[in-house]
Amino acid sequence: MINNAVINSLKERRSVRSFSDKQITDEELNTVLEAGTYAPTGRNLQAPLIVAVRSKETVKKLSELNAAVMGSDGDPFYGAPCVVVVFADRNVHTYLEDGSLVMGNLLNAAHACGLASCWIHRAKEVFESEEGKKLMRAWGVDEKYVGIGNCILGYSAEPLPEARPRKDGYIIKID
């Protein structure tokens, strides 16, 4: 039997770009993080590494570093109080795919927990910088890891946006 509740939940998830400053709970964060660890990985090598950041100062620093990559001084984290950085071991052939699947699990789990989330790019560039490498060292993250993405988490400050229509030809079936 197909579980429509699961499909509907996936259809309802949206990227959020306006967050309240209320911090998420330990239980919510731990649930989202655990879901990330169950993402499929090539040969089950579990190449990704997840770093969760709720320190206001560190979130601000990560936002500034991310904005600098874009040549901006805005907040690319949209005021989210929590940033989950996904890294993956560059020596594993499927590192990019593995880290991307972790990001997907984090985003879907956040929605299932009633949290708002968004995938923010430029983790690779941030953690290739000297300041990014310094943070990695402070966190005990080996230099073999490369930044895959930032999953920002929190509570939406606005109603979730409507879904855009799916493009024509998205699916091709060969019977």
N, C-alpha and C positions, 0 to 999 in steps of 0.2 A: 504494500500500500504506500502510495506517495504521500509524504507529509507536506501539505501545502503551507503549513505555518512556517516551516523552514524557508521555503521558496519565497513566501511573502515577506519574511524578515529580510532576506537578501535584496528583494525589490525595493524595500523601504529605506535601506541604508543610504545616507547622503554624506558628501563631504561638507563640513561645516567651517565657516570662515568668520564666525563671531562667537566668542566664548565669554561666559561669566568668569569672574576671578575666583569662584568657589573651587577649592581643591577636591579632587575625587577621593573616595575612601580607599583605605588599604584593601578591603575586600574586593572592590571593583578593580583596582589596579592588579591585584594578584590573579584575579580571574582572567583578565585580558592577557596578562603576561603568560599564564599557563597555557592559554589557547595558542599563543604564538609558538610555544615549544612543541606543539603537536602538528605543526605544518609539515607536509611531506618534504623530504630532502633527498637529493640524489644518493643512491646506495645507502640511505639512512646514516650518512656521515655527520649529519647535524652540524653543518658548517657555520650556521649563524650564531650570533651572540647578541643578546638584548641588554641594553642599558636603559633603565628607567630613571628619569630625572624629575624631581618635584621641588628641588631647591629653587626659590625665586631667583636668586642671584645667578645660578647656573643656567636656568631656562633663559634668563635675559641675555647672558653671555652667548649661548647657542643661537639665540635669535639674531643678535648683532653679527655674529660670524656668518650666519646664513644670509643675512641681508647684504653683507659686504661682498659676498660672492656675486650677488645680482647688481652690485653698484647702487644699493638703496640704503636708506636709513629707516625704512618702515619696519613693521613687525611681521615677518613672514609666518609667524606662529599664531597670529590673530588673537593674541591675548590668552591662549590656552595655558592653563597652569601646570600641565604635565607634558613632557616630551619623552617618547620612547624611541631611542635610537637603535636601529637594527644595523649590525655589522655582519660581515661574513668573511670567512677565511679565503683569501684570494688564491690559495694553493689548491683549493678544491674546484674541480672542473665546472661544477654546477653552482658556484657560489652566488652568482647574480640571481639565478632562478630561485635558489633556496631562500635567499634573503627576501626576495619579492613575495614568495608564498607566505613567509612569516608576516610580512606587512599586511597581506590580505587577511590572514587569520586575526591579526590584531584589530583591524578595522571592523571586521564582521563581529568579533567578540565584543568590541566596544558598543556597537549598536545593540547587540543582544542584552547587554547590561544597562541599556538606557543612557549610554554616554554618547557624546558627540565626538567626532574624530575627523582627521584629514591627513592624507599622505603629503608630506612636504619634501620636495627633492633637495638636492645639493648637499646631502650628507657626505658623499664622496669627496667633493671639493673642500668642504669644511674640515674634514679630518685628514686631508692631505696638506693643509696649512700648518705652519709651525705652532700656532695657538691650538689648533685642533689636535695635533700630535701630543702637545703638552697635556691636554685634557685626557686623552687616551692613556697616557702614562700614569696620570694621577688616578684614573679609574682601574688601572691594572689590565688594560686592554693591549694585547700584543700588536706590534706593527704589521703582523701578517693579515690583520683584519682591515677590511675596507668598508667605508660607510655605504649602506644601501639606501636607507631612507629614514625619515623622521615621522613617527606617528604621533600627532598631537592629540591630546585627550582632555576632555573636560565636559562642562555642561553648556549646551547651546544658549546663547543670549537672545536668539531669535527663533521663530518657528523654522523647522527644516524646510529647505527649498523643495519645490516640486521636481519630480523626475523629468528629465528630457526624454522626448520620444526616442525609441531605439531606431537606429538607422535602417534603411531598406537594405536587404541583402546581407544582413549581419550573419545569418546562418545559411549554410549550404548543406543539404542532406543528399547523400549518395546511397541509394538502396540497392 
